[in-house]
């Protein structure tokens, strides 16, 4: 089965309608977690390749993509990790490989701390790291009635294309399809209510001490020209995590899944299977 034949459906996890795309087969399961203001589209070039050697499960996190944008859900890393665990249990997955991009990497780390015995490997792509919780004043502002409108203005003031320029080294990757996909959630009113609640409830990233507790083997992949999460974060993570390796690509920005699709794919195959199986 190819990924174009994958199942696409909503599943109810912790009271939230979560959009997922998946292929389940005899191969090892790899669970894909996108980052902030993104969706499963983050992995659209990588998924067809991974589907040749893995069972692939990708979800839109609550508040993003096609998933429900609840005004009651607590948008915290702790709750996101519980959603992932709910999905893992829903599909009855064992020995799961978690691949997280940007904020999704931090969620993967939180999940690995909760269920280490069911996570075989972590693959963190330009992962968030060492960020503190939102400023207390900003958290206070999040309770103002029209704060979601301020967020909407702040995000939309530059336009989708200008914002995408920040995640690429080579702007040739900014296609009309990419602009359309990343722009879809910006048209939804409840999207900004979800962001408001994320600002309010998001914990800080894991501390050095907490990272040292994670024993799951981890591959870090980074773009050396990442302007969103600089490679210096990856260099800190590889020291603080117990069992981690760092791979970097030059002339590459934050969205490595698009700019370095084949290279990321081959690094994943090498890390998981010990060799490059090709495309």
PEWO-V659836 format. One record per run of one state. SS is the DSSP state (A for helix, B for strand, O for the rest). FROM is the first residue (numbers start at 1). TO is the last residue. If there is no record, write none. Layout:
ss-><SS | SS>
from-><FROM | FROM>
to-><TO | TO>
//
This chain:
ss-><O | A | O | B | O | B | O | B | O | A | O | B | O | A | O | B | O | A | O | A | B | O | A | O | A | O | A | O | A | O | A | O | A | O | A | O | B | O | A | O | B | O | A | O | A | O>
from-><1 | 3 | 6 | 7 | 14 | 16 | 24 | 28 | 34 | 40 | 51 | 54 | 60 | 77 | 91 | 96 | 102 | 103 | 115 | 116 | 119 | 126 | 136 | 142 | 147 | 157 | 160 | 168 | 171 | 174 | 176 | 188 | 189 | 202 | 208 | 213 | 218 | 224 | 231 | 241 | 244 | 250 | 256 | 260 | 261 | 274>
to-><2 | 5 | 6 | 13 | 15 | 23 | 27 | 33 | 39 | 50 | 53 | 59 | 76 | 90 | 95 | 101 | 102 | 114 | 115 | 118 | 125 | 135 | 141 | 146 | 156 | 159 | 167 | 170 | 173 | 175 | 187 | 188 | 201 | 207 | 212 | 217 | 223 | 230 | 240 | 243 | 249 | 255 | 259 | 260 | 273 | 279>
//
